[in-house]
Amino acid sequence: MTKKKNHHYVPGFYLEGFIDPKNHPFIWIYEKGKDCVFKSKPENIAFEKHYHSYITTTGEKDTETIENILNKEFETPAAPIFKKLMFFHMPNEEERKTFSRYLGISLTRVPNFRKNVDSVVAKLFKSFLEMNASNEQNFKEMVDSFEHDTGEKIGMKIETLRKDQLEGKYDIHVKPHVSLSMIFLGLELATIFNNMTWVFIKATDRFKLLTSDNPLYYDDPTHNHNVFFGVSLIDKNVEVSFPISSEVAFTGTWKKDLREGFIQAKHELIKTINRRTVASALRHIYSSERTDGIARLVQKYKNSAPTMKII
């Protein structure tokens, strides 16, 4: 059998909920920073080659283990729940847990999360190197230890290397397995999502829901974004949204006075959820419609993908 190499970060079964009913089986794809719109089938978008591949302890490239786990443990169990939600039926207790697990993984499996992990790791390592380089004796001992342990010479004067590190004259490239190992941290978020108050929003005839390459959005509308600390899922005013299909979206809050269930949205609420979806996207927005309005919205938020802060 041919090994899997095209690894989806947004599953095909999920994207089928955003197919253009007038242009089946295609979805419209908008890209931030690019003035073009194209259509494609769900199976041909939202993937990267070897996105979930890693090198095993025996030195072999494993292209299937993580891909199969995501499919078996998260996508296959969640697919019938998505169908149920599309017909406006609330999930039972067990389905709620399964859907919560899917939400958690949806946050950590996407390129924006992995890009943020790489960035944070690189910054932390760079800070460590600069701190170590600030002490001449410690830096010399570190280089001596490296050369002794590896049997390799650094190939330049120690003082030149130390000054380059102090001045930040270098780049750090984090290997893909670092962020890949963080994907299943999404499971730690499942309990948080499960304990929220769930309200599902129905789209209107005029405005349909969008999704993206980073479909789970959360933010606190009362948060002062000029302060150092960011927003947490456990903040009392946090709001979560996740498009289920072009016709319905999940929202989660900590407002216990709300009645769980489905509500018919007004145009402004759908537009708000769509703005949030576009803002959280790294590159691509997926839609069941091709319109100039969506194209303008996408370009308005071309540099808005969420970033991690080092605390």
Salt bridges, closest charged atoms under 4 A:
GLU31 OE2 - LYS34 NZ 3.84
GLU31 OE2 - ARG283 NH2 2.69
GLU31 OE1 - HIS284 NE2 3.50
GLU67 OE1 - HIS52 ND1 2.64
GLU75 OE2 - ARG109 NH2 2.91
GLU95 OE1 - LYS84 NZ 2.74
ASP144 OD2 - LYS140 NZ 2.97
GLU147 OE1 - LYS153 NZ 3.79
ASP149 OD1 - HIS148 ND1 3.37
GLU159 OE2 - ARG162 NH2 2.87
GLU167 OE1 - LYS169 NZ 2.87
ASP219 OD2 - HIS225 NE2 3.41
GLU239 OE1 - ARG276 NH2 2.60
GLU247 OE2 - LYS208 NZ 3.16
GLU260 OE2 - ARG96 NH2 3.07
GLU268 OE2 - LYS271 NZ 3.23
